[in-house]
Amino acid sequence: QKEVEQNSGPLSVPEGAIASLNCTYSDRGSQSFFWYRQYSGKSPELIMFIYSNGDKEDGRFTAQLNKASQYVSLLIRDSQPSDSATYLCAVNKGGAQKLVFGQGTRLTINP
Amino acid sequence: SAVISQKPSRDICQRGTSLTIQCQVDSQVTMMFWYRQQPGQSLTLIATANQGSEATYESGFVIDKFPISRPNLTFSTLTVSNMSPEDSSIYLCSVEKKNIQYFGAGTRLSVL
């Protein structure tokens, strides 16, 4: 079992719809969860982070965390073509500060 | 956040040579990290570099192949030694500030 798993996609969503990205992790000691966006040929940039169970909203983005199910998700509302990118889920390893990344989900927003 | 400068941005190297990648951050940070991103893949942590101590390497990565320096709180280097085509990858440095990791632009390395 991989430490952090994501569906690699590609995930295709029409413009204006909600994009839902999912991630599961194996280490129950993990405490911090991150979503990074990576455009082709660019470095990852932080979109959201979440530490507590529940939802966290920032503009069009909502991160959801369920520690009991070891599941974290990212919702993108009113999807725009500029949201087309690879989204990387990252989890801190065993409470330490180093991150383990999932394989990423490639998202395409269709105009 | 953090402003991170990584050099070179890209390079083409011959098999058997070595390349040193530099990472400079605009403020003092305790922890710096080096990652590799192979074509079409996600990020894999190579090592954690703390100032004043030897780098801590992840499984599958060794100091002889990837020596790291951390002379002060704003600078680190990663050397890719005795390169082979399998080392062709993007190498990224990151810094941790207030529990968030920020990434440099990366070094795209091609080994012929």
Interface residues (C-beta under 8 A of the other chain):
Chain A: S32 F34 K42 S43 P44 E45 L46 F49 L88 A90 Q97 K98 L99 V100 F101 G102 Q103 G104
Chain B: M31 F33 Q41 S42 L43 T44 L45 T48 L92 E96 N99 I100 Q101 Y102 F103 G104 A105 G106
